Amino acid sequence: MRLPNVAEQYDAQNERQKNLTIELADVQNHKRDQDIEVGAAKLIIKSPNGTRYEVKVSDSGTLSASTV
């Protein structure tokens, strides 16, 4: 996220735009103690040795993992 540089003088419009930018970015962050729903994105988990695995679930709930 890139915020605009600080203006020499206070400008209410710039402040509103900055706040909107921060709020929109915050919505995309995962929050502590809340469920995480991946949706159409991939769930990729890294093992201790650095191998990356894509985790998938079938319609019956079966989990599978394959290297990425």
C-alpha positions as CSV (number, residue, x, y, z in Angstrom):
1,M,0.0,0.0,0.0
2,R,1.3,3.4,-0.9
3,L,-0.1,6.4,0.9
4,P,0.2,9.9,-0.5
5,N,3.0,12.1,0.9
6,V,2.1,14.4,3.7
7,A,0.8,17.8,2.5
8,E,2.3,21.0,3.7
9,Q,-1.1,22.1,5.0
10,Y,-4.0,20.1,6.2
11,D,-6.5,19.2,3.5
12,A,-9.7,17.5,4.5
13,Q,-10.1,15.8,1.1
14,N,-6.6,14.3,1.3
15,E,-7.3,13.0,4.8
16,R,-10.6,11.4,3.7
17,Q,-8.8,9.7,0.7
18,K,-6.0,8.4,3.0
19,N,-8.5,7.1,5.5
20,L,-10.5,5.3,2.7
21,T,-7.3,3.8,1.4
22,I,-6.4,2.4,4.8
23,E,-9.9,1.1,5.5
24,L,-10.1,-0.7,2.1
25,A,-6.7,-2.3,2.7
26,D,-7.7,-3.3,6.3
27,V,-10.8,-5.2,5.0
28,Q,-8.4,-7.5,3.1
29,N,-6.3,-8.4,6.1
30,H,-6.9,-11.6,8.1
31,K,-8.0,-10.9,11.6
32,R,-6.9,-12.8,14.7
33,D,-9.6,-15.1,16.2
34,Q,-11.7,-15.0,13.1
35,D,-12.4,-17.8,10.5
36,I,-10.5,-17.6,7.3
37,E,-12.3,-18.5,4.1
38,V,-10.1,-18.8,1.1
39,G,-12.8,-18.9,-1.6
40,A,-11.4,-19.0,-5.2
41,A,-7.8,-18.5,-4.0
42,K,-5.3,-21.3,-3.3
43,L,-4.3,-22.4,0.2
44,I,-0.6,-22.9,0.1
45,I,1.3,-24.1,3.2
46,K,5.1,-24.3,3.6
47,S,6.7,-27.2,5.5
48,P,9.7,-26.7,7.8
49,N,12.1,-27.8,5.0
50,G,10.6,-25.1,2.7
51,T,8.5,-27.3,0.5
52,R,5.3,-25.6,-0.6
53,Y,2.0,-27.6,-0.7
54,E,-1.3,-26.6,-2.2
55,V,-4.2,-27.9,0.0
56,K,-7.4,-28.9,-1.7
57,V,-10.8,-30.2,-0.5
58,S,-13.2,-32.4,-2.5
59,D,-17.0,-32.0,-2.4
60,S,-17.0,-34.9,0.1
61,G,-14.6,-33.1,2.4
62,T,-11.5,-35.2,1.5
63,L,-8.3,-33.2,1.9
64,S,-5.4,-33.6,-0.4
65,A,-2.0,-31.8,-0.8
66,S,0.3,-31.5,-3.7
67,T,3.6,-29.7,-4.1
68,V,3.5,-26.4,-5.8
